[in-house]
Amino acid sequence: MFLLLFPLFLLGLGKAVNVKDNKTLVSVTRRSPPSGIVSISSTRESIVHDAVDVSAIPHMLANNVGNLRRLSDSRLAAVERCLQNPHAVETLAMIGVQSVDTLSEDCPVSLDEVKAYLEEAGDELGLDVLCEPNIEMRIVDGVNEARIADATEQVAGWFGNSPKSDVDSDDPLARYQDNLQLINIDGAWRNVDNSGKTPQEIILAIVDTGVDSSHPDLKDQMWTASDGSHGYNFVDNDENTSDLNGHGTHCAGIAAAQTDNDVGIAGIADVKIMALRAFGADGTGGMLATLNGLNWAVAHGATVSSHSYTADGSSRVFLQAIQNAAKVGHIVVVASGNDGVNVDEDPRFPCSFTTQVPSMMCVGSTSSIAPPKVSFFSDTGSAVNIAAPGENIVSTWPGDRYAVLDGTSMATPHVAGVTAMLATLGLKGQDLTNTVLGSQSQKLVANGTTMNFGELDAQNAVLMSLNTSSPSGVTTSPPTSSSSARSLCGSFFSVAIGLALAMM
């Protein structure tokens, strides 16, 4: 008999966390392909072929469990009505996650009740169930307050009016981008230009506070959908991806501002910027918004995504989502954090997941002048597998302005940008990460301790990539439009034959 109990419990995320809202995040997967559960085996749908749609579970219980007797318990009935209400369940099909709008008019049951029901169902049906609250996340704030300039002359004043960088660019602020000189960007550009390869168009997703798409250094670099949008706003649920904070615009400029346009700064890679707003003007957001950003990036063809945000503790749902994105060769690059802690002892996610996702990179910060030193504020530990400049970084700012910021948030788009640059040369999937990590400088030392990571080296990475094929890289291309993503999803969910619906 299927007994349903509703105990009170606390979610074990490692430490106290703030809950953003009443949404419940769920990932349900098959332990093994049981008889009668429909799955799709074609290459694209097999991304998360073992995931199960929660709306199918009540029907699966009725049809798949021998002597199962439907209970008359009012709470059980309420949970099943909730899971089968399309207005209460949102599906993030590309990463195998669903959101249930618990404690709402469409779903008047609690997270605890949904979790208890799904776990009991999992025991009956051979399913693994992850069920967590939509916890609050935050962008990795700059170590110091942003210095914002309305004119390039103001930036020059901050740097003492004496050029420090020899970066080969016509952009007036490039002479203050010693961060680019430190990662050997000139050699990278030169080798790309001399490679004889026709660069592929690559999309880099910035999951952050939005991006000022009208900025003169960014407007020609923006990815644009057929409807004219540049991404999506998961805070307000619309296509307005403008940046009311500045953090996302700053990160976007580091990675991919237009170079040699005689304006502002030089960006690392000539790739398209996809703006995915997951955080509000105050720099806070929910885990669901960030997962929506990752799902959108994968569904709309982004090869790399940059994530300069963090949360305390851990999340198995978030880990599952990144693992699913990695299965199609999508590269997730995240910031380690600015708390100066060892993440082995004081975990931060998503950074701490790199030990379980081989293609993922977590970026620490170094000084922007040679020889590089690990920044005093940078989180470290075995999960941090590379570092990049994160001090005194000048980049784009909303309103046609520029700003100087410090932090691992700034280091992260350096690595994301170089990874995207390698993708333009044809590298894919795990080979991208292997090349970026394999080309970094010798291990850095902090406070007498040798770190497990070195400094990003763009030139070495390009040279390695030009001698690397991609046997391990995933060659399947993600759908590049919302319509294709919807059609895949629609054709998939229509295969239910009274049993299970497997999410893509």
N, C-alpha and C positions, 0 to 999 in steps of 0.2 A: 504494500500500500504506500502511496505517496503522502507522507505526513508533512505538513507545512507548519513550521514554527517561526515565530517572529521575535527573536531575542534582541535586546538592546545591546549594541556594541559600539566600539570606537574604531574607526579605520586606522590601521597601523601604517602611517606614513613616516614614522621615525620620530616626529616631533609635532607639536601643536601647529596647525595651519589654519589660515583664514579661508572660509568657504565663500566663494564669489556669489553663488545663488543656489536655487533649489534643483538645478539640473543634476542628473545622475549619469555618469559616463560608464559605458558598458562595453566589454569585449568578450564574446563567447566563441569558443573554438572547440572543434571535435578532437577528442583524444586519439581516436582512430576512426577511419571511415566506417560507421555502423551501417548495417543493412537498412535500406529504405530512405537514406538521406541523400538528397540530390546534390551533386557537386558538378562543377564545370572544369574540364581539364585542358582547355585551350590555353595557349601561352599567356595571353594577357589576363584572363580571369583567374589564372592560378596564382596571382599575387597573394591573395588571402583566401585561397580555395577552401581552407579548413574553418573559416569563420561562419557563424550561424546567425541568422536574423532573429532577434528576440521576438518579433511578431509571429514567427512560425512556431515558437516553442509550445504554446498551449495546444496547438493542433498536433504537434509531434507527440506530446504526452498522451493524447487521446488515441492516436493511431499506432504508436510504436511500443508502448509499454503493455505487456500482456494483460494482466488483470487490473490495470489501473482504474480506479473508480474516481470519477470527478467528484470533488468535495463540494458541499453546499456552503462552506464557510464564506461569509460575505467579503472578507478581506481577500481571500484567494480569488474570488470572482472579480473584485475590484482591480487587483493586479493584472489579471488576464485581460480585462477590458482595456486597461491602460496600455499594455504592450501591443494590443491589436488596434489601437487608435492611431491612424497615420498622422494626426495632428500632434500627438504626444511624443513621437519617436522621430529623431533626425538621424539619417544614416550618412556616415563619412566613409563611403564605399571603398575608396582607394587605400585607406589605411586600416580598415577592419574595426572601426569604432562606431558605436551608436550612442546617442544622447537621449535620455528619457526625461521628459519635463515633469518630474515628480512634484507633488504638492501644488498642482495647478488645477484649473477647472477641467482640463482635458485628462488629467491623471491625478486624482485625489488620493494618492498613496505615497508613502515615504520611501526614501532611499533604503532604509532598513528592510522594509517589506519587499521591495523589488529584489534586493540582494538575497534575502532569505528564500524567496520563491525561485530565483534563478539557480541558487546553489543546490536546492533540493532537486530541481529539474536536472541539473548537471549530474547529480548522483544517479538519477534514473536513466539518463540518456547517454552517459559517457561524454559529458561536456566539461571543459574547463571554463570557469566563470571569473571574470574580473569586473568589479563593480565599485566605483569610487565617486566621491563628490567632486563637483567642479570647483577646485580650489583656486585661490587667488595666486596669480603670478605677477612678477614685476620686471620691468626692464632693468638691466644692470646699470644703475646710475653712475654718472661720471664721478670720479674721485674729487674733482674740484668743480666749482660752478663754471658753466660754459662761458667762455669769452666770445662775445658775438660782435662781428664787425659789419658795418654797413658799406665799407669800402676797403679795397685791397691795401690802401695806404695804412689803414688802421692795423691790419694784420702785420704789415711790415714793422710797425712801431713795436708790436709785442715781441718780435723776434730781433729787435735791436737794429733794424734796417741794414743788417749785413747778411748777405746770402750765405746759407749754410750747405745747401744741396747743389749737386752738379747734375741733377736729373735732366735728361735731354728732352725738354718740352718747351713749347712756346707759351705755355700758360703762365701768367705773371706770378702766381703763388707757388709754382713748382719749386722755386728756389728755396722755399721754406719747408719743403716736403722731404726732410732728411730721412723720414720713415721709409720712403720709397727707395732711396739710395741704399739704405741698410739692407733691404731685401733683394738688392741687385736687380731692380726692375729694368734698367736700361739694357742689360744683357738679355733679359727675357724678351723684351720687345724686339730687340735686334735679331735674335734667333728665330722668333716667330715670323718676322718679316722676310728673313732669308731662307725659310724652310721650304719655300716653293709650294706650300700647301694652301689651298683655298679654305679660309676659316669657315667653320660651320657656325650658323647662327644659334647661339646658346642663350637660354633664359636663366637668370639668377633671381630667385625670389628673396625679398627682404621681408621677413615676418617681424613686424615691429610696430611703431606708432604711426605708420603711413610714410609717404614720400611726397615732397613738393614737386609734382610733375611739371610745373611751369618754370622751375629754376633754370636759368640759362645754361648751366653746366650739366643738367639732367634731362631736359625736355626732349632732346633727340636720342636719348638712350633708353627711353621708356618702352617697355613692352606694351603693345596696344591690341586689344581684342577687336573682333569684328564690329562690336557696338561702340567702339571708341574708348572703352574703359581701360584702365591700366592695372587692374587687379580687383581686389574686393575689400570692403570694410566690414569686418566681423563684429565690430563694436556696435555700430548703428544698423547693421544689416542692409547696406546699400553699396553703391559703387563709388562713393566719395572717399578716395584714399588719401586726401590731403592730410598733412602732418600738423597737428596742433601742439606738438611737444618739441620736435626738432631732432630727437634721437634717431628716428628712422631715416630722415633725410641725410643726417651726418654719416650714418653707416653706408647708405647707398652711394654717396659721393666717393668714399674711400675705395669701394669696390669697383665702381664703374662710371664715374664722372667722365664726361667727354674730354678727350686729350687732344692737345694741339689745336684748340679752337680759339686761342688767344683770350680765353676767359678763365678766371679763377684757378682751379687746381687741375692736376692730372689724375685721372682714375687709373686703376690697375688694369682692368680688362675691358675690351671693347665688346661688351655683351649687353643684352637687353635686361632692364630692371623691371621685375614684377613686384608691384607694391601690394602687400597684404597687411592690412591694419588689424592688429589683434589687441592693441593697448590704447587707452584713452589719453587725454591731455595730461593726466596726472601720472602716467607711466605704469598704471596697474591694469590688469586684465584677468581673464579667467583661463583655465587650462583648455576649456572647450574652444575658445577663440583661437588659441595657438594651434590646436589640433586641426581646426577648420582651415587655418592658414596652410599647414603642411598638406592636408588633403587636397586643397585647391592647387597648390604648387605641383603636386604629382599629377593631378588630373589634367592640368593645363600645360604640361610639357616642360616645366622647369627642371633643369638638370641638377642644380645646386640650390640649397636654401640656407640663408644666414639667420641665426637666431641669437640675438644679444639680450637674453632675458634668463631669469632663473627662479627657482623656488626651493625652499628647504625640504629635506627629506627625500622621498622617492614616490614614484607612481608607476605601477605595473601596466596600467592602461597606456600611459605615454610611451613606455618602453616598447610595448607591443606595436604601437603605431609607427615608431621609428624603424623597428625591425621590418615591418611590412613595407614601408617606403624603400628601405634598403634592398628589398627583394627585386625591385625593378631598376636598381642602379641609381636611385636618387641619393645624393650625398647631402647629409645634414651636418652643418658646421655650427657649433655653439660656443658661447662664452663660458669661461670657467667661473667667473665671479670676482668681485672686488673686495672680499672680506679678509684676504690674507690668510686663509685657512687651508689645511690639508683636507681635500675632499674625501680622502680615505677615512679620516677620523670624523669629519663633519660633512656628510654628503650633501651635495647640491644636484638638483636635476634641472635640465637634462644632461649636464656634463657627466655625471657619474655613470651614465649608460654606455660610455665608449668601451668599457671593458666587456660589454655584451653585444655590441654592434661594431664589427670590425671596420666597416666603411665610414663610421662616424668620427668626426674630429672635434675635440674640445680644446679651445685656444686660451693660453695664458698670455700675459702681457710682459713686454720688455721695454727698456728705454729705447729711444729713437736715435741714439747716437752710438757709434762704435767705440769700444766693443759692447755689444748688447748685454744688459744685466736684467735679471728678472725683477720686475717692478715690485716694490714693497707691498702693494695692495693686491697683487695677483694671487688667486687661489692656485694651489699646486696639488700634487698627488698623482697616483698611477693613472687616473682617468684623463689627466691633462696630457695630451700626446704631441703638442706642438705649441710654439709661442710666436708672437709677431709684435711689432711695435704698437704700443698703446699709450704713449706719453707725448703730450704736446702735438696732437694730431689735428691739422687744419683740414676742414672739409666743408661741404655745402651745408646751408642752413635755410630754413623756410624764409621766403620773402626776398629772394635774390641775394641773400647774405651768406657769410661764411663764419665759421666758429672754430675755436680750438677747445678740444676736450681730451680727457685722459680716461683710460679704463680698458678692461678686457672687451667691452662692447666695441671699442675702436679696433682692437687687435683682430677680432673675429672676421670682419669683412675683408681684411688683408688676405686671410687664408681662403675665404670663400671666393674672392676675386681671382686669386691665382688658380684655384681649382677650376673655376669657370673658364679661365684662359686656356688651361690644358684641354678642357672639353672641346674648345673650338678647333683643336688640332686632331680630334677624333678619339681621344681617350674616353673610356666609359666606366661607370660603376666602380668596383673595387680597385681597378687599376688607377683611377684618379687619386684615391686616397693613398694607395701604396706609393705612388710617385711623389705626392706632396710630402708624405711623412719620410719616405726614403731619401729625399733630397735635402732635408733640413740640415742645418749646421751641426757641429759637434755639440754634445750635451752641455747645457748651461749649468752654472753653479750659483747657488744662492745660500748665503750665510754658511759657507763652507761645505754645503751639501750638494752633491752632483744630482741634478734633476734627471728625470727619465725622458726629457724632451729637449730639443734644440730650437734654433731660430728658423723661421720660414726663409727659404732661398728660392726666389722666383726663377732666377737664371738656371740653377741646377735642375729645378723641376722641369723647365721647358726642354733642356738638353736631354734629360732622362726620357721625357715623353716622346721626343722625336726618334728615340731608339726603342720604343715600346709599342708592341701591338696590344690588342685588348682581348686575349682569349678568355679572361675571366670576367670581362665587363659584360653587363647585360645589354643585349643589342635591341631588345624590344623597345619601341618608342611609345611613350605615353600619349594618350589622346591630347590634342592641342586646342580643343575648343570645348566650351561648356555643352554644346549640343552633342558632341561625341561622347562626353562623359555621361550625359543623361541617357543617351541611347544605350550605352553599355549597361548602365544601371537598370534601365527599364527592361531590356531584353533579359537581363539576368533574373530580376525578381519575378518575371512572368513564368519561370520554369517550375514554380511550385506545383506539385501534383498531390496536394493534401498532406505533404510531409514537411521537408525543410527547405528553406531558402538560404543558399550560401551567399554571403556578400562577396563582391569581387575582391 
